[in-house]
């Protein structure tokens, strides 16, 4: 199995930056596509960004394009989400996820494509 643990969330003001980390344990991490999802209260879990293995392809939601950047350090078994210019609508629990799915294109964005999930880290942006 693969265990994923998110960290780096917090309470920030509009315009602030946060960098989330997802630390993975398990011998098969290098083969995984990795993704970030978020879920606000009363809403469906939605895609944020994803990165392929070993990291050559990325995808992101249109709403975060240009502000959020996903990356991974395979030597450290860690994925990151750099979030800049945060907005109140970015408030949510952010989840790290991993997928075995291989794609000839960009990493998948559907929740059902990911089978391993972290516990989530809360990001709250106040105006």
C-alpha positions as CSV (number, residue, x, y, z in Angstrom):
1,X,0.0,0.0,0.0
2,X,0.9,3.7,-0.3
3,X,0.3,6.1,2.5
4,X,-0.1,9.8,1.7
5,X,0.1,12.6,4.3
6,X,-0.6,16.2,3.5
7,X,0.8,19.2,5.4
8,X,1.2,22.9,5.0
9,X,-2.4,24.2,5.2
10,X,-3.4,27.0,7.4
11,X,-5.3,30.3,7.9
12,X,-4.2,33.1,5.6
13,X,-5.4,36.4,4.2
14,X,-6.4,37.1,0.7
15,X,-3.4,37.3,-1.5
16,X,-1.2,35.2,0.7
17,X,0.8,32.1,-0.4
18,X,0.9,28.6,0.9
19,X,2.9,25.6,-0.1
20,X,1.3,22.2,0.5
21,X,3.3,19.1,0.8
22,X,2.3,15.5,0.3
23,X,4.7,12.9,1.8
24,X,4.3,9.4,0.5
25,X,5.5,6.1,1.9
26,X,5.6,2.9,-0.1
27,X,7.9,1.2,-2.6
28,X,5.7,1.9,-5.7
29,X,5.4,5.7,-5.4
30,X,7.6,6.4,-8.4
31,X,5.1,4.8,-10.7
32,X,2.2,7.0,-9.6
33,X,0.5,9.9,-11.2
34,X,-0.1,12.3,-8.3
35,X,-2.9,14.8,-7.9
36,X,-4.4,17.5,-5.7
37,X,-8.1,17.8,-5.0
38,X,-10.1,20.0,-2.8
39,X,-13.5,19.9,-1.1
40,X,-15.4,22.8,0.4
41,X,-18.2,22.2,2.9
42,X,-21.4,21.1,1.1
43,X,-19.6,20.7,-2.2
44,X,-18.3,17.9,-4.4
45,X,-14.6,17.1,-4.3
46,X,-13.0,18.8,-7.3
47,X,-9.8,18.6,-9.2
48,X,-7.0,21.1,-8.6
49,X,-3.8,19.9,-10.3
50,X,-1.9,16.8,-11.2
51,X,1.5,15.7,-12.3
52,X,2.6,12.5,-14.1
53,X,5.4,10.2,-13.2
54,X,8.2,11.0,-13.3
55,X,6.9,14.6,-13.7
56,X,7.0,15.5,-17.4
57,X,3.3,16.4,-17.7
58,X,1.0,18.5,-15.7
59,X,-2.6,19.5,-15.7
60,X,-4.6,22.0,-13.6
61,X,-8.1,23.4,-13.2
62,X,-8.8,26.5,-15.1
63,X,-9.7,28.3,-11.9
64,X,-6.1,28.0,-10.5
65,X,-4.1,28.3,-13.7
66,X,-1.3,30.8,-13.3
67,X,-1.6,30.9,-9.5
68,X,-1.1,27.3,-8.4
69,X,1.8,25.1,-9.4
70,X,2.2,21.4,-8.8
71,X,5.6,19.8,-8.6
72,X,7.2,16.6,-7.3
73,X,10.5,15.6,-5.9
74,X,10.7,11.9,-6.5
75,X,14.0,11.5,-4.6
76,X,12.1,12.7,-1.5
77,X,8.8,10.9,-2.3
78,X,7.0,14.3,-2.0
79,X,4.6,16.2,-4.1
80,X,4.0,19.9,-3.7
81,X,1.3,22.5,-4.4
82,X,2.5,26.1,-4.5
83,X,-0.5,28.3,-4.1
84,X,-0.1,32.0,-4.7
85,X,-2.5,34.9,-4.6
86,X,-5.0,32.9,-2.6
87,X,-8.7,33.8,-2.8
88,X,-11.6,33.1,-0.4
89,X,-13.0,30.6,-2.9
90,X,-9.9,28.6,-2.5
91,X,-11.0,27.7,1.1
92,X,-11.3,23.9,1.3
93,X,-9.8,20.8,2.5
94,X,-7.0,19.8,0.1
95,X,-6.3,16.2,-0.5
96,X,-3.3,14.4,-2.0
97,X,-4.1,11.5,-4.2
98,X,-2.3,8.9,-6.3
99,X,-3.3,6.9,-9.3
100,X,-1.9,3.9,-11.2
101,X,-3.6,5.1,-14.4
102,X,-1.2,5.7,-17.3
103,X,-2.2,8.2,-19.9
104,X,-0.8,9.1,-23.3
105,X,-1.8,12.7,-22.6
106,X,-2.1,14.9,-19.5
107,X,-2.7,13.5,-16.0
108,X,-6.3,12.6,-15.2
109,X,-8.6,15.0,-13.4
110,X,-11.4,12.7,-12.2
111,X,-11.6,11.6,-8.6
112,X,-12.5,8.1,-9.7
113,X,-9.1,7.8,-11.4
114,X,-7.3,8.0,-8.1
115,X,-7.2,5.2,-5.6
116,X,-5.0,6.3,-2.8
117,X,-5.9,9.4,-0.7
118,X,-4.4,11.3,2.1
119,X,-6.4,12.6,5.1
120,X,-6.5,16.2,3.9
121,X,-5.2,19.5,5.1
122,X,-7.4,22.6,5.7
123,X,-6.8,25.8,3.8
124,X,-8.8,28.8,4.9
125,X,-8.5,32.2,3.1
126,X,-10.1,35.2,4.8
127,X,-11.0,38.5,3.1
